[in-house]
Amino acid sequence: MPVDEPHRVVCHLDRLLEERGMTLAALAEAVGVTVVNLSVLKNDRAKAIRFSTLTAVCDVLGCQPGDVLSVTSPV
């Protein structure tokens, strides 16, 4: 798949936040990033995520990277 084609990575922050009774704003504060940046990720509009940010999200939510992100099947 060429790099400029849409990706199939899906973010599951909505579900994880709901399960933990946490807001996106609280997660952003705990991770040390802006709500806007996490919103872009949460809404599947991100093109990249720093490993340090992903690690911090996982630490705060008590999960693994595969709980946060998955890849959908090709159409």
C-alpha positions in Angstrom: 0.0 0.0 0.0 1.5 3.4 -1.0 2.2 5.7 1.9 -0.2 8.4 0.7 -3.2 6.1 0.7 -5.6 6.2 3.8 -4.5 4.0 6.7 -6.6 1.3 8.3 -5.5 2.0 11.9 -8.4 2.5 14.3 -8.0 4.1 17.8 -10.0 2.8 20.7 -9.6 5.6 23.2 -13.3 6.2 23.4 -13.9 2.7 24.7 -10.9 2.7 27.0 -11.8 6.1 28.5 -15.4 5.0 29.1 -14.4 1.8 30.7 -12.2 3.8 33.1 -14.6 6.6 33.7 -12.0 9.1 32.5 -12.4 12.2 30.2 -10.2 13.0 27.3 -9.1 16.2 29.1 -8.0 14.2 32.2 -6.0 11.8 30.0 -4.4 14.7 28.2 -3.4 16.3 31.5 -2.0 13.0 32.9 -0.1 12.3 29.7 1.2 15.8 29.1 -0.2 16.4 25.7 -3.0 18.7 24.4 -6.6 17.7 24.3 -6.5 18.6 20.6 -3.7 16.1 19.9 -5.5 13.3 21.7 -8.7 14.2 19.9 -7.0 13.9 16.6 -5.8 10.4 17.6 -9.2 9.4 19.1 -11.1 10.4 15.9 -8.7 8.4 13.7 -7.3 11.5 12.0 -3.7 11.1 13.3 -1.0 10.2 10.8 1.5 9.3 13.5 2.0 8.9 17.2 5.2 9.2 19.2 6.2 6.0 21.1 6.7 8.2 24.1 3.1 9.5 23.9 1.7 5.9 23.3 3.7 4.7 26.3 2.4 7.5 28.5 -1.2 6.8 27.3 -0.8 3.1 28.1 0.8 3.8 31.5 -2.1 6.1 32.5 -4.8 3.8 31.1 -3.1 0.6 32.4 -3.2 -1.0 29.0 -1.0 -2.2 26.0 -0.6 -0.5 22.6 -2.8 -3.2 21.0 -5.6 -2.1 23.3 -5.3 1.5 22.0 -4.8 0.8 18.3 -5.8 -1.9 15.9 -5.7 -2.4 12.1 -8.9 -3.1 10.2 -9.1 -5.7 7.4 -8.7 -4.5 3.9 -11.9 -3.8 2.0 
